[in-house]
Amino acid sequence: MKNILIFAGIAGIVSAIAIYFVSESAKSSSEDSYVTNNDIEAYDYIENTGRPTIV
């Protein structure tokens, strides 16, 4: 019986941590992390020329 309670406690802690990380990733997946075409073009330019773009 004691082993079942220990396992249930560990499972509860793991699920709480998982819920926290899922909720945090949902907060950060707003437009702040959205990649635009300009971002992709700037990255490609830097990769191809080795120089940063002048914006």
N, CA, C and O atoms as a GROMACS GRO file, in nm:
protein
  220
    1MET      N    1   0.083  -0.120   0.000
    1MET     CA    2   0.000   0.000   0.000
    1MET      C    3   0.087   0.126   0.000
    1MET      O    4   0.055   0.225  -0.066
    2LYS      N    5   0.196   0.120   0.074
    2LYS     CA    6   0.285   0.236   0.082
    2LYS      C    7   0.346   0.265  -0.055
    2LYS      O    8   0.363   0.382  -0.091
    3ASN      N    9   0.381   0.161  -0.131
    3ASN     CA   10   0.440   0.181  -0.263
    3ASN      C   11   0.342   0.248  -0.359
    3ASN      O   12   0.382   0.331  -0.441
    4ILE      N   13   0.214   0.213  -0.348
    4ILE     CA   14   0.113   0.275  -0.434
    4ILE      C   15   0.100   0.424  -0.403
    4ILE      O   16   0.087   0.505  -0.494
    5LEU      N   17   0.105   0.460  -0.276
    5LEU     CA   18   0.095   0.600  -0.238
    5LEU      C   19   0.217   0.679  -0.286
    5LEU      O   20   0.204   0.793  -0.331
    6ILE      N   21   0.334   0.619  -0.276
    6ILE     CA   22   0.456   0.686  -0.324
    6ILE      C   23   0.447   0.706  -0.475
    6ILE      O   24   0.479   0.813  -0.526
    7PHE      N   25   0.403   0.602  -0.547
    7PHE     CA   26   0.390   0.613  -0.692
    7PHE      C   27   0.288   0.720  -0.730
    7PHE      O   28   0.310   0.797  -0.822
    8ALA      N   29   0.175   0.725  -0.658
    8ALA     CA   30   0.072   0.825  -0.686
    8ALA      C   31   0.125   0.966  -0.660
    8ALA      O   32   0.094   1.059  -0.734
    9GLY      N   33   0.203   0.982  -0.556
    9GLY     CA   34   0.261   1.112  -0.526
    9GLY      C   35   0.358   1.158  -0.633
    9GLY      O   36   0.356   1.273  -0.674
   10ILE      N   37   0.443   1.066  -0.677
   10ILE     CA   38   0.539   1.099  -0.784
   10ILE      C   39   0.465   1.132  -0.913
   10ILE      O   40   0.501   1.226  -0.983
   11ALA      N   41   0.361   1.054  -0.945
   11ALA     CA   42   0.283   1.080  -1.066
   11ALA      C   43   0.214   1.215  -1.059
   11ALA      O   44   0.204   1.285  -1.160
   12GLY      N   45   0.167   1.253  -0.942
   12GLY     CA   46   0.104   1.383  -0.925
   12GLY      C   47   0.202   1.497  -0.945
   12GLY      O   48   0.169   1.597  -1.009
   13ILE      N   49   0.321   1.482  -0.893
   13ILE     CA   50   0.424   1.586  -0.910
   13ILE      C   51   0.463   1.598  -1.056
   13ILE      O   52   0.476   1.709  -1.108
   14VAL      N   53   0.482   1.484  -1.123
   14VAL     CA   54   0.520   1.486  -1.264
   14VAL      C   55   0.410   1.551  -1.348
   14VAL      O   56   0.439   1.629  -1.438
   15SER      N   57   0.285   1.519  -1.319
   15SER     CA   58   0.176   1.578  -1.397
   15SER      C   59   0.164   1.728  -1.370
   15SER      O   60   0.132   1.804  -1.462
   16ALA      N   61   0.190   1.772  -1.248
   16ALA     CA   62   0.187   1.915  -1.218
   16ALA      C   63   0.296   1.989  -1.294
   16ALA      O   64   0.273   2.098  -1.346
   17ILE      N   65   0.414   1.930  -1.301
   17ILE     CA   66   0.524   1.991  -1.377
   17ILE      C   67   0.489   1.996  -1.525
   17ILE      O   68   0.516   2.097  -1.591
   18ALA      N   69   0.430   1.890  -1.578
   18ALA     CA   70   0.392   1.887  -1.720
   18ALA      C   71   0.287   1.993  -1.750
   18ALA      O   72   0.295   2.061  -1.852
   19ILE      N   73   0.188   2.006  -1.664
   19ILE     CA   74   0.084   2.108  -1.685
   19ILE      C   75   0.145   2.247  -1.681
   19ILE      O   76   0.105   2.333  -1.760
   20TYR      N   77   0.240   2.271  -1.592
   20TYR     CA   78   0.306   2.401  -1.584
   20TYR      C   79   0.377   2.434  -1.715
   20TYR      O   80   0.362   2.544  -1.767
   21PHE      N   81   0.455   2.338  -1.768
   21PHE     CA   82   0.529   2.365  -1.890
   21PHE      C   83   0.437   2.382  -2.010
   21PHE      O   84   0.465   2.464  -2.097
   22VAL      N   85   0.328   2.308  -2.016
   22VAL     CA   86   0.234   2.323  -2.126
   22VAL      C   87   0.168   2.460  -2.120
   22VAL      O   88   0.151   2.525  -2.223
   23SER      N   89   0.132   2.506  -2.001
   23SER     CA   90   0.068   2.637  -1.989
   23SER      C   91   0.168   2.748  -2.020
   23SER      O   92   0.130   2.850  -2.078
   24GLU      N   93   0.294   2.733  -1.982
   24GLU     CA   94   0.394   2.834  -2.013
   24GLU      C   95   0.421   2.840  -2.163
   24GLU      O   96   0.438   2.949  -2.218
   25SER      N   97   0.425   2.726  -2.230
   25SER     CA   98   0.449   2.728  -2.374
   25SER      C   99   0.330   2.786  -2.447
   25SER      O  100   0.347   2.846  -2.553
   26ALA      N  101   0.210   2.771  -2.394
   26ALA     CA  102   0.092   2.831  -2.456
   26ALA      C  103   0.098   2.983  -2.444
   26ALA      O  104   0.052   3.054  -2.534
   27LYS      N  105   0.152   3.033  -2.334
   27LYS     CA  106   0.165   3.178  -2.317
   27LYS      C  107   0.265   3.236  -2.416
   27LYS      O  108   0.243   3.344  -2.471
   28SER      N  109   0.376   3.166  -2.438
   28SER     CA  110   0.482   3.220  -2.523
   28SER      C  111   0.458   3.194  -2.670
   28SER      O  112   0.536   3.241  -2.754
   29SER      N  113   0.353   3.119  -2.706
   29SER     CA  114   0.330   3.090  -2.847
   29SER      C  115   0.239   3.194  -2.911
   29SER      O  116   0.176   3.166  -3.012
   30SER      N  117   0.232   3.313  -2.854
   30SER     CA  118   0.153   3.419  -2.913
   30SER      C  119   0.234   3.481  -3.027
   30SER      O  120   0.327   3.419  -3.077
   31GLU      N  121   0.199   3.602  -3.068
   31GLU     CA  122   0.266   3.662  -3.183
   31GLU      C  123   0.411   3.699  -3.154
   31GLU      O  124   0.485   3.731  -3.247
   32ASP      N  125   0.453   3.696  -3.029
   32ASP     CA  126   0.592   3.728  -2.998
   32ASP      C  127   0.688   3.630  -3.063
   32ASP      O  128   0.799   3.667  -3.100
   33SER      N  129   0.646   3.506  -3.078
   33SER     CA  130   0.735   3.406  -3.134
   33SER      C  131   0.702   3.372  -3.279
   33SER      O  132   0.752   3.274  -3.333
   34TYR      N  133   0.618   3.453  -3.342
   34TYR     CA  134   0.579   3.428  -3.480
   34TYR      C  135   0.691   3.471  -3.574
   34TYR      O  136   0.743   3.582  -3.561
   35VAL      N  137   0.729   3.386  -3.667
   35VAL     CA  138   0.836   3.416  -3.761
   35VAL      C  139   0.774   3.471  -3.889
   35VAL      O  140   0.689   3.407  -3.950
   36THR      N  141   0.819   3.589  -3.929
   36THR     CA  142   0.765   3.652  -4.050
   36THR      C  143   0.855   3.620  -4.168
   36THR      O  144   0.964   3.567  -4.153
   37ASN      N  145   0.807   3.654  -4.287
   37ASN     CA  146   0.887   3.636  -4.407
   37ASN      C  147   1.012   3.723  -4.403
   37ASN      O  148   1.117   3.682  -4.453
   38ASN      N  149   1.002   3.842  -4.344
   38ASN     CA  150   1.120   3.928  -4.332
   38ASN      C  151   1.227   3.864  -4.245
   38ASN      O  152   1.346   3.876  -4.275
   39ASP      N  153   1.186   3.795  -4.139
   39ASP     CA  154   1.283   3.725  -4.054
   39ASP      C  155   1.355   3.616  -4.132
   39ASP      O  156   1.477   3.600  -4.120
   40ILE      N  157   1.280   3.542  -4.214
   40ILE     CA  158   1.340   3.434  -4.293
   40ILE      C  159   1.435   3.491  -4.397
   40ILE      O  160   1.544   3.438  -4.417
   41GLU      N  161   1.393   3.599  -4.465
   41GLU     CA  162   1.480   3.661  -4.566
   41GLU      C  163   1.607   3.716  -4.504
   41GLU      O  164   1.715   3.702  -4.561
   42ALA      N  165   1.596   3.778  -4.387
   42ALA     CA  166   1.714   3.832  -4.320
   42ALA      C  167   1.809   3.720  -4.280
   42ALA      O  168   1.930   3.733  -4.294
   43TYR      N  169   1.755   3.610  -4.230
   43TYR     CA  170   1.838   3.496  -4.191
   43TYR      C  171   1.908   3.438  -4.313
   43TYR      O  172   2.027   3.408  -4.309
   44ASP      N  173   1.834   3.421  -4.424
   44ASP     CA  174   1.894   3.368  -4.546
   44ASP      C  175   2.004   3.460  -4.598
   44ASP      O  176   2.108   3.412  -4.643
   45TYR      N  177   1.982   3.592  -4.592
   45TYR     CA  178   2.082   3.687  -4.638
   45TYR      C  179   2.210   3.675  -4.556
   45TYR      O  180   2.320   3.674  -4.610
   46ILE      N  181   2.195   3.666  -4.424
   46ILE     CA  182   2.313   3.654  -4.337
   46ILE      C  183   2.385   3.523  -4.364
   46ILE      O  184   2.508   3.520  -4.368
   47GLU      N  185   2.311   3.414  -4.383
   47GLU     CA  186   2.373   3.284  -4.409
   47GLU      C  187   2.447   3.284  -4.543
   47GLU      O  188   2.553   3.223  -4.554
   48ASN      N  189   2.393   3.352  -4.643
   48ASN     CA  190   2.453   3.350  -4.776
   48ASN      C  191   2.569   3.448  -4.790
   48ASN      O  192   2.664   3.420  -4.864
   49THR      N  193   2.564   3.561  -4.722
   49THR     CA  194   2.667   3.664  -4.740
   49THR      C  195   2.760   3.677  -4.620
   49THR      O  196   2.872   3.726  -4.634
   50GLY      N  197   2.715   3.634  -4.503
   50GLY     CA  198   2.795   3.651  -4.383
   50GLY      C  199   2.785   3.789  -4.323
   50GLY      O  200   2.852   3.819  -4.224
   51ARG      N  201   2.701   3.875  -4.382
   51ARG     CA  202   2.685   4.012  -4.332
   51ARG      C  203   2.543   4.032  -4.284
   51ARG      O  204   2.449   3.980  -4.345
   52PRO      N  205   2.524   4.106  -4.177
   52PRO     CA  206   2.388   4.137  -4.134
   52PRO      C  207   2.323   4.237  -4.228
   52PRO      O  208   2.391   4.316  -4.294
   53THR      N  209   2.192   4.234  -4.235
   53THR     CA  210   2.120   4.327  -4.322
   53THR      C  211   2.111   4.463  -4.256
   53THR      O  212   2.118   4.474  -4.133
   54ILE      N  213   2.096   4.565  -4.336
   54ILE     CA  214   2.074   4.700  -4.286
   54ILE      C  215   1.925   4.726  -4.300
   54ILE      O  216   1.871   4.735  -4.410
   55VAL      N  217   1.859   4.738  -4.186
   55VAL     CA  218   1.713   4.756  -4.189
   55VAL      C  219   1.679   4.898  -4.154
   55VAL      O  220   1.562   4.934  -4.152
   0.00000   0.00000   0.00000
